[in-house]
């Protein structure tokens, strides 16, 4: 399976040519995709130098797989991508440092949990629709950030 994906991504070749900023978008694995199955079939994901990983699995299955292999990733929040967020307004210079860190980091992808994380308590919102709007806005800010800066 990994050989087929490499050939698909590399236009039939064995490796990438030129400069590429690899972005991975993942969702929760199927129930039969155990950690052992991931080690046997998805190890090539760990060996790829991703710039950013958008993870839609709030239960962190693939993240746990990366962590178990000893991979180093940097978990990011959506607030970090919005230069006008409360987080960045309260920490002057943070957004510039954050941008430089991402642009110059090698082998340390930004890992973004697009649907939140079950292990981390998040800010409570009045309604589910309010939470969805904030998540959608944050996701778009992150996508726009990577579109402009990489």
SEVODO-359560 format. One line per 8 residues: number of its first residue (from 0); their letters; for each residue x, y, z of C-alpha. Coordinates in nm, 3 decimals. Last residue first. Layout:
# SEVODO-359560
NUM = A = X:Y:Z  ...
This chain:
# SEVODO-359560
149 = XXXXXXXX = 0.486:2.784:0.292  0.368:3.111:0.439  0.054:3.220:0.257  -0.117:2.882:0.207  -0.001:2.766:0.549  -0.165:3.063:0.719  -0.477:3.036:0.505  -0.523:2.672:0.612
141 = XXXXXXXX = -0.474:2.769:0.978  -0.718:3.062:0.956  -0.971:2.839:0.778  -0.947:2.580:1.057  -0.990:2.849:1.321  -1.302:2.986:1.154  -1.449:2.635:1.122  -1.366:2.558:1.487
133 = XXXXXXXX = -1.519:2.885:1.610  -1.832:2.827:1.403  -1.859:2.467:1.524  -1.830:2.572:1.891  -2.102:2.837:1.844  -2.323:2.578:1.671  -2.272:2.339:1.962  -2.401:2.601:2.202
125 = XXXXXXXX = -2.303:2.824:2.492  -1.938:2.741:2.457  -1.705:2.571:2.704  -1.334:2.630:2.657  -1.154:2.305:2.597  -1.063:2.020:2.823  -0.788:1.812:2.671  -0.798:1.433:2.645
117 = XXXXXXXX = -1.101:1.440:2.410  -0.916:1.656:2.161  -1.058:1.921:1.930  -1.223:1.863:1.595  -0.942:2.010:1.381  -0.668:1.866:1.599  -0.366:2.042:1.452  -0.022:1.882:1.446
109 = XXXXXXXX = 0.255:2.113:1.329  0.530:1.898:1.185  0.872:1.862:1.342  1.113:1.714:1.090  1.250:2.058:1.002  1.124:2.379:1.153  1.218:2.699:0.974  0.880:2.817:0.848
101 = XXXXXXXX = 0.694:2.690:1.154  0.923:2.860:1.405  0.929:3.181:1.202  0.551:3.204:1.206  0.532:3.131:1.582  0.796:3.393:1.657  0.600:3.650:1.455  0.273:3.548:1.622
93 = XXXXXXXX = 0.424:3.564:1.971  0.565:3.914:1.930  0.307:4.059:2.166  0.148:3.791:2.388  -0.199:3.910:2.495  -0.293:3.996:2.135  -0.166:3.655:2.020  -0.384:3.456:2.261
85 = XXXXXXXX = -0.684:3.689:2.220  -0.671:3.619:1.848  -0.576:3.895:1.601  -0.274:3.718:1.449  -0.490:3.409:1.404  -0.277:3.099:1.352  -0.193:3.054:1.722  -0.562:3.056:1.810
77 = XXXXXXXX = -0.611:2.737:1.605  -0.406:2.542:1.853  -0.080:2.368:1.770  0.064:2.035:1.876  0.429:2.014:1.776  0.540:1.672:1.660  0.830:1.450:1.756  0.809:1.092:1.637
69 = XXXXXXXX = 0.906:0.825:1.888  0.712:0.547:1.714  0.453:0.546:1.994  0.394:0.921:1.946  0.315:0.872:1.577  0.067:0.594:1.661  -0.083:0.805:1.940  -0.135:1.088:1.690
61 = XXXXXXXX = -0.302:0.837:1.458  -0.548:0.736:1.733  -0.599:1.087:1.878  -0.958:1.051:2.005  -1.056:1.384:1.845  -0.984:1.235:1.502  -1.000:1.518:1.247  -0.622:1.556:1.237
53 = XXXXXXXX = -0.472:1.827:1.017  -0.104:1.742:0.990  0.140:2.016:0.893  0.484:2.035:0.734  0.514:1.660:0.696  0.855:1.498:0.649  0.755:1.141:0.563  0.903:0.856:0.770
45 = XXXXXXXX = 0.608:0.850:1.013  0.362:0.817:0.726  0.574:0.530:0.585  0.490:0.334:0.901  0.130:0.306:0.789  0.088:-0.063:0.712  0.253:-0.283:0.976  0.273:-0.020:1.250
37 = XXXXXXXX = -0.084:0.089:1.172  -0.206:-0.272:1.191  -0.036:-0.307:1.529  -0.202:0.014:1.652  -0.535:-0.131:1.542  -0.707:-0.053:1.213  -1.009:-0.284:1.258  -1.216:-0.003:1.412
29 = XXXXXXXX = -1.161:0.226:1.112  -0.910:0.504:1.158  -1.021:0.849:1.271  -0.956:1.116:1.012  -0.643:1.242:0.844  -0.525:1.540:0.640  -0.152:1.541:0.568  0.030:1.841:0.424
21 = XXXXXXXX = 0.369:1.803:0.256  0.558:2.114:0.164  0.742:2.014:-0.148  1.058:2.146:-0.309  1.187:1.968:-0.616  1.151:1.601:-0.706  0.974:1.359:-0.476  1.096:1.000:-0.482
13 = XXXXXXXX = 1.048:0.664:-0.653  0.881:0.789:-0.968  0.529:0.730:-1.102  0.413:1.087:-1.045  0.569:1.106:-0.700  0.242:1.113:-0.506  0.099:0.812:-0.689  0.425:0.617:-0.678
5 = XXXXXX = 0.457:0.687:-0.304  0.095:0.585:-0.246  0.140:0.258:-0.435  0.458:0.177:-0.239  0.276:0.249:0.089  0.000:0.000:0.000
